């Protein structure tokens, strides 16, 4: 099933307008069930997660082990799970040419996304970050594809330096500015080390900034908003929370023969009530 054109347009406009208002959180489900739970809790929009999808498929993330087709099917499932706008984690665009990146944007929209992100990572551990000129051409192609759609697709450009051990804030800012000039609607540098770095990025660019949260327990929505962040996502954190609980419970069973984990979980009836 493909989203009705009017419904997708409504979702797209809603998502675009969210970036004009107060700071908001766009959490990251990894399947239809988690998407429905998050929608039921009142979040205004959702973002897919490449990490959450990879883990659900039993694969490592960040090394090109999940195909474009699998990613698009995940986008489709999450977009159809409820009424919320969905922005898609499209990794580095699933292709070496700008034309392939553009096609990924078109296909993501066809799957039901009203936004999507393109990153400048390569998936090659030996050479993880693309040269800037190449990365800019890919963002330009993604922007052109987004603008050709019959609704306002929100394109996010990601600078991946800090996720791959390149703690170079000036280069990260330089990249984000270049992606902004290429037409990106939202800018995102995951893995920034602290609030000062987040504040510096927000002050240095002219587009809404997405920040990655969930790794530092003391950080709050209010703190990130004070830094100038407009949108907050949590990446694979929610998927890792679920997987962590699963691993802890399985270890308890295997190592001690006890079932103490079952005393502090939602009941069967409560879980059934999560699904509208």
C-alpha positions as CSV (number, residue, x, y, z in Angstrom):
1,X,0.0,0.0,0.0
2,X,1.2,3.5,-0.9
3,X,0.2,6.5,1.1
4,X,-2.6,8.6,-0.3
5,X,-1.2,11.7,-2.0
6,X,-3.2,14.1,0.0
7,X,-2.2,12.3,3.3
8,X,1.4,12.4,2.4
9,X,1.2,16.1,1.5
10,X,-0.4,16.8,4.9
11,X,2.3,14.9,6.7
12,X,5.0,16.7,4.7
13,X,3.6,20.1,5.5
14,X,3.2,19.2,9.2
15,X,6.8,18.0,9.4
16,X,8.2,21.1,7.7
17,X,6.2,23.4,10.0
18,X,7.6,21.6,13.1
19,X,11.0,23.0,12.2
20,X,9.6,26.5,12.5
21,X,8.4,26.2,16.0
22,X,9.7,25.1,19.4
23,X,12.4,22.4,19.8
24,X,10.8,18.9,19.2
25,X,11.8,15.3,19.6
26,X,11.5,12.9,16.7
27,X,12.2,9.4,18.2
28,X,13.4,6.5,16.2
29,X,11.3,3.3,15.9
30,X,12.7,0.3,14.1
31,X,9.4,-1.5,13.2
32,X,5.7,-1.1,13.1
33,X,5.1,-2.0,16.7
34,X,7.6,0.5,18.1
35,X,6.2,3.2,15.7
36,X,2.7,2.7,17.0
37,X,3.8,2.9,20.6
38,X,5.7,6.2,19.9
39,X,2.7,7.6,18.1
40,X,0.4,6.6,21.0
41,X,2.7,8.4,23.4
42,X,2.1,11.7,21.6
43,X,5.3,12.4,19.6
44,X,4.7,14.6,16.6
45,X,6.8,12.8,14.1
46,X,9.1,9.7,13.7
47,X,12.5,9.0,12.2
48,X,13.7,5.6,11.0
49,X,17.1,4.3,12.3
50,X,19.7,2.5,10.3
51,X,21.2,1.1,13.4
52,X,17.9,-0.2,14.8
53,X,17.0,-1.8,11.5
54,X,20.5,-3.4,11.2
55,X,20.2,-4.8,14.7
56,X,16.7,-6.2,14.0
57,X,18.1,-7.9,11.0
58,X,21.0,-9.4,13.0
59,X,23.7,-7.3,11.3
60,X,26.3,-4.7,12.2
61,X,25.5,-1.1,11.4
62,X,27.6,1.4,9.5
63,X,29.3,-1.0,7.1
64,X,26.9,-1.2,4.3
65,X,25.3,-4.6,5.3
66,X,21.7,-3.4,4.9
67,X,20.4,-2.9,1.3
68,X,18.4,0.0,-0.1
69,X,15.5,-2.3,-0.7
70,X,15.5,-3.4,3.0
71,X,15.7,0.2,4.2
72,X,12.9,1.3,1.9
73,X,10.7,-1.6,3.1
74,X,11.3,-0.5,6.7
75,X,10.4,3.1,5.8
76,X,7.2,1.8,4.2
77,X,6.2,-0.3,7.2
78,X,6.8,2.5,9.7
79,X,5.0,5.2,7.5
80,X,2.0,2.9,7.2
81,X,1.9,2.0,10.9
82,X,0.2,5.3,11.8
83,X,-0.6,8.9,10.8
84,X,2.7,10.6,11.8
85,X,5.2,12.2,9.4
86,X,8.3,9.9,8.9
87,X,11.7,11.1,8.0
88,X,14.1,8.3,6.8
89,X,17.6,7.5,7.7
90,X,19.0,6.9,4.2
91,X,22.6,6.5,5.3
92,X,24.9,7.7,2.5
93,X,22.3,7.3,-0.3
94,X,22.9,3.7,-1.3
95,X,25.0,4.5,-4.4
96,X,28.3,5.9,-5.4
97,X,26.9,8.4,-7.9
98,X,24.8,11.5,-7.2
99,X,22.2,10.0,-9.6
100,X,21.9,7.0,-7.3
101,X,21.5,9.2,-4.3
102,X,18.7,11.2,-6.1
103,X,16.9,7.9,-6.9
104,X,17.1,6.9,-3.3
105,X,15.3,10.1,-2.3
106,X,12.6,9.5,-4.9
107,X,12.1,5.9,-3.7
108,X,12.0,7.0,-0.1
109,X,9.2,9.4,-0.9
110,X,7.4,6.6,-2.8
111,X,7.7,4.4,0.3
112,X,5.9,7.1,2.4
113,X,8.7,9.3,3.8
114,X,8.3,13.0,3.9
115,X,11.9,13.7,4.8
116,X,15.2,11.9,4.8
117,X,18.9,12.3,5.6
118,X,22.0,11.8,3.5
119,X,25.3,11.4,5.3
120,X,28.9,11.9,4.1
121,X,30.1,8.6,5.5
122,X,31.4,5.9,3.0
123,X,30.8,2.7,5.0
124,X,34.5,1.9,4.5
125,X,36.4,1.8,7.9
126,X,39.7,2.5,6.2
127,X,38.4,5.8,4.7
128,X,35.1,6.6,6.5
129,X,34.4,10.2,5.3
130,X,33.9,11.4,1.7
131,X,35.9,14.3,0.3
132,X,33.8,17.5,0.8
133,X,33.4,18.3,-2.9
134,X,32.0,14.8,-3.6
135,X,29.7,15.0,-0.6
136,X,28.4,18.3,-1.7
137,X,27.5,17.0,-5.2
138,X,25.6,14.2,-3.5
139,X,23.6,16.6,-1.3
140,X,22.9,18.7,-4.4
141,X,21.5,15.7,-6.2
142,X,19.4,14.8,-3.2
143,X,18.1,18.4,-2.9
144,X,17.2,18.4,-6.6
145,X,15.3,15.1,-6.3
146,X,13.5,16.4,-3.2
147,X,12.4,19.6,-4.9
148,X,11.0,17.6,-7.8
149,X,8.5,15.9,-5.5
150,X,4.9,17.0,-5.3
151,X,5.2,17.8,-1.6
152,X,7.8,19.6,0.6
153,X,10.3,16.8,1.3
154,X,12.6,17.9,4.2
155,X,16.2,17.0,3.3
156,X,18.7,16.6,6.2
157,X,22.4,16.6,5.5
158,X,24.7,14.9,8.0
159,X,28.4,15.5,8.7
160,X,29.7,12.3,10.2
161,X,33.2,13.3,11.5
162,X,32.6,12.7,15.2
163,X,31.0,9.3,14.7
164,X,34.2,8.1,13.0
165,X,36.9,9.4,15.3
166,X,37.5,12.7,13.5
167,X,37.0,15.2,16.3
168,X,37.4,18.2,14.0
169,X,34.7,20.8,14.9
170,X,35.9,23.4,12.4
171,X,35.8,20.9,9.5
172,X,32.4,19.7,10.7
173,X,31.0,23.3,10.7
174,X,32.6,23.9,7.3
175,X,30.9,20.8,5.9
176,X,27.5,21.7,7.3
177,X,27.8,25.2,5.9
178,X,28.6,23.7,2.5
179,X,25.6,21.3,2.7
180,X,23.4,24.3,3.7
181,X,24.6,26.2,0.6
182,X,23.8,23.1,-1.5
183,X,20.2,23.4,-0.4
184,X,19.8,21.1,2.6
185,X,16.8,22.0,4.9
186,X,18.2,20.6,8.1
187,X,21.8,20.1,9.3
188,X,23.0,17.3,11.5
189,X,26.4,16.4,13.1
190,X,25.8,13.2,15.2
191,X,28.2,12.4,18.0
192,X,29.2,16.0,19.1
193,X,31.1,15.6,22.3
194,X,29.3,18.2,24.5
195,X,26.8,21.0,24.7
196,X,29.5,23.6,23.9
197,X,30.1,21.9,20.6
198,X,26.3,21.7,19.9
199,X,26.0,25.4,20.7
200,X,28.9,26.2,18.4
201,X,27.4,24.3,15.5
202,X,24.0,25.9,16.0
203,X,25.5,29.4,16.1
204,X,27.6,28.8,13.0
205,X,24.9,27.7,10.5
206,X,21.7,29.2,9.1
207,X,19.4,26.2,9.0
208,X,17.6,24.2,11.7
209,X,19.9,21.8,13.5
210,X,19.1,18.2,14.5
211,X,21.0,16.9,17.6
212,X,21.5,13.3,18.6
213,X,20.5,12.6,22.2
214,X,20.4,9.6,24.4
215,X,24.0,9.0,25.1
216,X,24.5,11.5,27.9
217,X,21.9,10.9,30.7
218,X,22.3,14.5,32.1
219,X,21.3,16.2,28.8
220,X,17.7,17.3,28.5
221,X,15.5,18.7,25.8
222,X,15.6,22.1,27.5
223,X,19.4,22.1,27.5
224,X,19.6,21.3,23.8
225,X,16.9,23.9,23.0
226,X,19.0,26.5,24.9
227,X,21.9,25.6,22.6
228,X,19.8,26.4,19.6
229,X,18.8,22.9,18.5
230,X,15.5,22.8,16.7
231,X,15.1,19.0,16.3
232,X,16.3,16.1,18.5
233,X,16.5,12.4,17.5
234,X,17.8,9.4,19.5
235,X,19.2,7.3,16.7
236,X,19.5,3.6,17.7
237,X,19.2,4.3,21.4
238,X,15.6,3.1,21.9
239,X,16.4,-0.1,19.9
240,X,19.5,-0.6,22.1
241,X,17.4,-0.1,25.2
242,X,15.1,-2.9,24.1
243,X,18.0,-5.1,23.1
244,X,19.8,-4.5,26.4
245,X,16.7,-5.6,28.4
246,X,16.4,-8.7,26.2
247,X,20.1,-9.6,26.7
248,X,20.0,-9.0,30.4
249,X,16.9,-11.2,30.7
250,X,18.3,-14.0,28.6
251,X,21.6,-14.0,30.6
252,X,19.7,-14.3,33.8
253,X,17.8,-17.3,32.5
254,X,20.9,-19.0,31.1
255,X,23.4,-18.1,33.9
256,X,21.3,-18.3,37.1
257,X,18.1,-20.2,36.1
258,X,16.0,-17.4,37.6
259,X,13.3,-15.2,36.1
260,X,13.6,-12.0,38.2
261,X,13.4,-9.8,35.1
262,X,9.7,-10.7,34.7
263,X,8.7,-8.7,37.8
264,X,9.1,-5.3,36.3
265,X,7.7,-5.5,32.8
266,X,4.5,-4.6,31.2
267,X,1.9,-7.3,31.5
268,X,0.5,-9.2,28.6
269,X,-2.7,-7.2,28.8
270,X,-0.9,-3.9,29.0
271,X,1.1,-4.7,25.9
272,X,-2.0,-5.7,24.1
273,X,-3.5,-2.3,25.0
274,X,-0.6,-0.5,23.3
275,X,-1.9,-1.3,19.8
276,X,-4.7,0.9,18.7
